[in-house]
Amino acid sequence: MHTNHKTHSVLLSALLWALSFLTPTLSAQVLIPMDESQQRDHLKAYGLLYNAIEDGYDCHWLLNYRGGSFAILNADSKLIQQALLRGVSYETSSAAQLVQLMADLKSPAKNTNTVALQRVPKIAVYSPDGAQPWDDAVTMVLEYADIPFTTIYDTEVLDGSLVGDYQWLHLHHEDFTGQYGKFYGSYRDAAWYINQKASFEAAAIEMGFPKVSQQKLAVAKTIATFVENGGFLFAMCSATDSYDIALAAQKTDICESMFDGDPMAPGAAYQLDYAPCFAFKDFTLETNPLRYEYSNIDITDRRVRSMKEDNDYFELFDFSAKYDVIPTILVQNHTDLVKAFYGQTTAFLPKTLKPTTTILGSNAVDGAARYIHGTQGKGYWTFYGGHDPEDYQHRVGDPHTDLNNHPNSPGYRLILNNILFPAAKKPPQKT
């Protein structure tokens, strides 16, 4: 029988009305399924969990069980109302059933596990004034999932607000090298490029730096301190490689005169120090200012030509849920194959990865790493290649992505894994 939208609305209203009469302390055990067929909105499920953790519910991540499902052991009518309002599928269970399930997942014979979710991070998104929400996949999915965040930029980073006020930081389409995104070759005469360059230069001078490259390096080093002291860094697109390149080039000048007013230092490409880098080593710079590329880390221009939108995927790796808990958390999904997507930085050349870098997902055809993770001091970082998981090429001027059309996006789920990751009770780091 066909049921129209109006009927659904009436039924939902009636159910919410009935629930309102239940005592708020009525306890229930709830499973939030995250497999492919049983969850209507994977992305909003993360928002439900984020807010549930913040509100003090007893939440657990069921690793490698039904796509990385969640258990809430003390749910009540208020939480169930929230699930209904968000369109998040849930299942009720008896306490005995759920306790037994969680015990089974701890069995040494199974590659499964449970992790308590204890405290959500306070989230900062590094983004300049005037940036459109659809310029940044993380901003879009945070808003869609109803997860709170604060937008900060260079001033807030350098005045100490980052280190003191936040536990999680996102970097997206950013250039920390001072080369203005390497857009000079194609857009040097465009009004937006000219205005942006002038704005960046004025801001650097106002903050006491003679060059944008020096100001961005100061930001990068402050972020490094944030991570080393226990923060979590999540970067996408050009913020991944440009960040490490800036750290490697802190003792030399890699900018040509059209970027900073004076030539690149002689032999700058051979004066890099890879020790401060998070993820990369032994990379070579792209010194041609007309090329839209920073280094050989990114493989965008060297991809196998047979790969097109309909056959371009990357595979998530399997990890031991008992012994490699952190990478297991970060790859939870309802599919092992994720649609690939381009960015200024699309994917990473494996030979430029440090031995300490963990590859979470890669392309089987070209071998490029798409999704990588590691530790830095007491903190963690994850780099995710590409710009928008549901916009394959993301050209300048393309319409923005509407996540209402992609509520079950595996590519966006990986972002949200990283957002909930700091809430998980983690094992001691290996020495």
C-alpha positions in Angstrom: 0.0 0.0 0.0 1.3 3.4 -0.9 1.8 5.8 2.0 2.3 9.4 1.2 4.5 11.9 2.9 1.6 13.5 4.8 0.7 10.2 6.3 4.3 9.6 7.4 4.3 13.0 9.1 1.1 12.3 10.9 2.4 8.9 12.1 5.7 10.5 13.3 3.8 13.3 15.1 1.6 10.7 16.8 4.6 8.6 17.9 6.4 11.6 19.3 3.3 12.7 21.2 2.9 9.2 22.7 6.6 9.2 23.7 6.2 12.5 25.4 4.1 10.8 28.0 6.8 8.3 28.9 8.9 9.1 31.9 12.2 10.6 30.8 14.0 8.2 33.1 12.6 5.1 31.4 15.7 3.2 30.5 16.1 1.2 27.3 19.0 -0.5 25.5 19.3 0.8 21.9 21.4 -0.4 19.0 22.1 2.1 16.2 22.8 -0.2 13.2 25.4 1.0 10.7 25.3 -1.7 8.1 24.3 -0.8 4.6 20.7 -2.0 4.5 19.4 -1.2 8.0 20.5 2.4 8.5 18.5 5.2 6.8 21.0 8.0 7.6 24.5 7.0 8.5 25.7 10.5 8.7 23.1 11.8 11.1 23.7 8.8 13.3 27.1 10.2 14.2 25.4 13.5 15.2 23.0 11.5 17.4 25.9 9.7 19.1 28.0 12.9 19.5 25.2 14.6 21.3 24.3 11.5 23.3 27.9 11.2 24.6 27.8 14.9 25.5 24.5 14.4 27.4 26.0 11.6 29.5 24.5 8.5 27.9 26.4 5.2 28.2 27.6 4.9 24.5 29.7 2.2 22.9 31.2 1.6 19.5 30.8 -2.0 18.2 33.8 -2.4 16.0 33.4 -4.6 12.9 29.9 -5.4 13.9 27.2 -4.5 11.3 29.2 -1.7 9.7 30.5 -0.3 13.0 27.2 0.0 14.9 26.7 1.9 18.2 25.1 0.7 21.5 23.5 3.0 24.0 22.9 1.2 27.2 20.8 3.7 29.1 18.7 5.3 26.3 15.4 6.9 27.2 12.4 8.4 25.5 14.3 11.7 24.9 17.0 9.9 23.0 14.5 7.9 21.0 12.7 11.1 20.1 16.0 12.5 18.8 16.6 9.4 16.7 13.2 9.7 15.2 13.5 13.5 14.5 16.9 12.9 12.8 15.7 10.0 10.7 18.2 7.6 12.3 17.3 4.0 12.4 17.5 2.2 15.8 16.7 -1.1 17.3 15.6 -1.8 20.9 17.0 -4.7 22.9 16.8 -6.2 26.3 19.7 -5.5 28.7 20.6 -9.2 28.7 20.8 -9.4 24.9 22.9 -6.4 24.5 25.3 -7.3 27.3 25.7 -10.8 25.8 26.3 -9.3 22.3 29.1 -7.0 23.7 30.6 -9.9 25.5 30.6 -12.0 22.3 32.3 -9.1 20.4 35.2 -9.3 23.0 35.8 -12.9 22.2 39.4 -13.6 21.1 38.1 -15.8 18.3 36.4 -12.8 16.5 37.9 -9.8 14.8 35.5 -7.5 16.7 35.6 -5.3 19.8 33.7 -2.8 21.8 35.0 0.7 22.8 33.4 3.0 25.3 32.7 6.5 24.0 33.4 8.8 27.0 34.0 12.5 26.1 33.4 14.3 22.8 36.1 16.7 21.6 35.5 20.5 21.2 35.9 21.0 17.5 37.6 23.8 15.6 37.5 24.2 11.8 40.4 26.3 10.4 38.8 28.5 7.7 39.1 32.1 6.5 36.3 34.7 6.7 34.1 34.5 3.6 34.6 30.8 2.9 31.5 29.2 1.6 30.3 26.2 3.6 30.4 24.0 0.5 34.1 24.8 0.1 34.8 22.3 2.9 33.5 18.8 3.2 34.0 18.7 6.9 32.0 21.8 7.5 29.2 20.5 5.4 29.0 17.1 7.2 29.3 18.7 10.6 26.3 20.9 9.8 24.4 18.1 8.3 25.0 15.8 11.3 24.3 18.6 13.7 27.7 18.4 15.4 28.8 21.7 16.9 32.0 23.4 15.9 33.8 26.8 16.0 35.4 28.4 13.0 38.9 29.8 13.7 41.7 31.1 11.6 45.3 32.5 11.9 44.6 35.0 14.6 42.9 32.5 16.9 45.7 29.9 16.3 48.5 32.4 17.1 46.9 34.0 20.1 46.8 30.7 21.9 43.1 29.9 21.7 43.7 26.7 19.8 45.9 25.0 22.4 43.7 26.1 25.3 40.2 25.7 24.0 40.0 22.8 21.5 40.8 19.1 21.2 40.1 18.6 17.5 41.2 20.7 14.5 40.3 20.4 10.9 42.4 21.8 8.0 41.0 21.7 4.4 41.9 23.6 1.2 44.8 25.5 2.7 48.3 26.4 1.6 50.8 26.6 4.4 53.8 27.2 2.1 52.9 30.8 1.2 52.3 30.1 -2.5 48.6 31.0 -2.5 47.5 27.5 -3.5 49.8 27.4 -6.6 46.9 29.1 -8.5 49.3 31.6 -10.1 49.5 29.8 -13.4 45.8 29.8 -14.1 44.3 32.6 -12.0 47.0 35.3 -11.5 44.8 37.8 -13.4 41.5 36.9 -11.7 40.1 39.5 -9.4 39.5 36.9 -6.6 43.2 35.8 -6.7 44.5 39.4 -6.7 42.2 40.3 -3.8 43.0 37.2 -1.8 46.8 37.7 -2.1 46.5 41.3 -1.0 44.3 40.3 1.9 46.8 37.6 3.1 49.7 40.0 2.8 47.9 42.7 4.8 47.0 40.2 7.5 50.5 38.9 7.8 51.9 42.4 8.2 49.3 43.2 10.8 50.3 40.1 12.8 54.0 41.1 12.6 55.3 38.9 9.8 57.0 40.4 6.7 55.9 37.5 4.5 52.8 35.3 4.3 55.0 32.2 4.2 56.5 33.1 7.6 53.1 33.8 9.1 51.7 30.5 7.8 54.8 28.7 9.1 54.1 30.1 12.5 50.6 28.8 12.3 51.8 25.4 11.2 54.3 25.2 14.1 51.6 26.2 16.6 49.3 23.4 15.2 52.2 21.0 15.6 52.5 21.9 19.3 48.7 21.4 19.6 49.0 17.9 18.3 52.2 17.0 20.3 50.4 18.1 23.4 47.5 15.6 22.8 45.3 17.3 20.2 43.8 15.6 17.1 44.4 17.0 13.6 42.3 16.0 10.6 43.4 17.4 7.2 42.0 17.0 3.6 43.0 18.2 0.2 45.9 20.6 -0.1 46.2 21.0 3.7 47.7 17.6 3.9 50.9 17.9 1.9 51.3 21.7 2.1 51.3 21.4 5.9 54.2 19.0 6.0 56.1 20.9 3.2 55.9 24.1 5.3 57.4 22.3 8.3 60.1 20.8 6.2 61.0 24.1 4.6 61.1 26.2 7.8 64.9 26.8 7.4 64.8 28.0 3.8 62.7 30.0 1.3 60.8 27.9 -1.3 58.7 30.8 -2.7 59.5 32.5 -6.0 59.2 36.2 -6.3 55.6 36.3 -7.6 54.6 34.9 -4.2 56.8 36.8 -1.7 58.7 39.5 -3.6 62.1 37.8 -3.7 63.5 34.7 -5.4 63.5 31.2 -4.0 66.7 30.5 -1.9 69.4 28.9 -4.0 69.3 25.1 -3.6 66.1 25.4 -1.4 64.8 22.1 -2.8 67.9 20.4 -1.2 67.6 22.1 2.1 64.5 20.5 3.4 64.4 18.9 6.8 61.9 16.1 6.9 62.2 15.4 10.7 59.4 17.8 11.8 57.0 16.4 9.2 54.0 14.3 10.4 53.5 11.9 7.5 56.0 12.5 4.7 59.7 12.1 3.9 62.1 12.4 1.0 59.7 14.3 -1.2 60.9 16.6 -4.0 59.4 20.1 -4.5 57.6 21.2 -7.6 59.5 24.5 -8.0 57.7 25.6 -11.2 55.4 28.4 -10.1 53.1 27.8 -13.1 52.3 24.2 -12.1 49.3 23.5 -9.9 51.3 21.2 -7.6 53.5 21.4 -4.5 55.6 18.3 -4.7 55.8 14.6 -5.8 53.8 13.6 -2.7 50.5 14.0 -4.7 49.8 11.7 -7.6 46.9 13.7 -9.2 48.7 14.2 -12.5 50.1 10.7 -12.6 47.0 8.6 -12.2 46.2 5.7 -14.4 44.3 7.1 -17.4 41.9 4.2 -17.4 40.5 5.3 -14.1 37.3 7.3 -14.5 34.5 8.2 -12.1 32.6 5.0 -12.7 35.6 2.7 -11.9 37.7 4.8 -9.4 37.5 3.4 -5.9 39.9 2.9 -3.0 39.9 0.0 -0.5 39.8 0.3 3.2 42.3 -2.1 5.0 41.4 -4.6 7.7 43.0 -4.3 11.1 42.9 -6.3 14.3 40.0 -4.9 16.3 41.7 -6.2 19.5 45.3 -5.0 18.9 45.0 -2.2 16.3 42.0 -0.5 17.9 42.7 3.0 16.6 43.0 2.2 12.8 40.0 -0.2 13.2 37.9 2.7 14.5 39.0 5.0 11.6 38.0 2.5 8.9 34.5 1.6 10.2 32.1 1.6 7.3 29.3 -0.3 5.7 31.5 -1.1 2.7 35.2 -1.7 2.1 35.2 0.0 -1.3 34.8 3.8 -1.2 34.3 6.0 -4.3 37.4 8.0 -5.0 37.4 11.7 -5.6 39.9 14.4 -6.7 41.4 17.4 -5.0 44.4 19.6 -5.4 46.0 16.9 -3.4 44.2 13.6 -4.4 46.4 10.8 -3.0 49.8 10.2 -1.7 52.8 8.5 -3.3 53.7 5.5 -1.0 57.5 6.0 -1.2 57.1 9.5 0.4 55.4 8.1 3.5 57.3 7.8 6.7 57.6 4.3 8.2 55.5 5.5 11.1 52.6 6.4 8.8 49.7 3.9 8.8 47.9 3.5 5.4 44.2 3.1 6.1 43.0 2.9 2.5 44.6 2.9 -0.9 43.8 2.4 -4.6 44.6 -1.1 -5.8 45.3 0.1 -9.4 47.8 2.8 -8.9 48.9 1.9 -5.3 48.4 5.4 -4.1 47.5 5.9 -0.4 44.2 7.8 0.0 43.7 7.7 3.8 46.6 7.7 6.3 47.1 8.1 10.0 49.7 8.5 12.6 50.8 9.8 16.0 52.8 12.9 16.9 53.9 13.3 20.5 50.8 12.7 22.6 48.4 13.4 19.8 47.0 12.0 16.6 46.6 13.0 13.0 44.7 11.8 9.9 45.2 12.9 6.3 42.5 12.2 3.8 43.2 12.9 0.1 40.7 14.7 -2.1 38.3 17.6 -1.7 34.7 16.3 -1.5 33.7 12.6 -1.2 30.6 13.1 -3.3 32.0 15.5 -6.0 34.4 13.5 -8.1 36.4 16.4 -9.7 35.2 19.5 -7.8 36.0 22.1 -10.4 36.0 25.8 -9.5 32.4 27.0 -9.8 30.8 23.6 -9.4 27.5 23.6 -7.5 27.7 22.6 -3.8 27.0 19.1 -2.6 23.7 18.6 -0.9 24.2 15.9 1.7 20.4 15.3 1.9 21.1 13.4 -1.4 23.9 11.4 0.2 22.8 10.3 3.7 24.7 7.0 3.4 28.0 8.3 1.9 30.9 5.9 2.8 33.4 8.7 2.0 31.8 11.1 4.4 31.5 8.4 7.0 35.3 8.3 7.2 35.4 12.0 8.1 32.9 11.3 10.9 34.9 8.4 12.2 37.6 10.9 12.9 35.3 13.2 14.7 34.1 10.5 17.1 37.5 8.9 17.4 38.7 11.2 20.3 35.7 10.2 22.3 36.8 6.5 22.3 38.7 5.1 25.3 42.0 4.3 23.6 44.6 1.8 24.6 48.1 3.0 25.7 50.3 3.9 22.7 53.0 1.4 21.8 56.5 2.5 22.8 
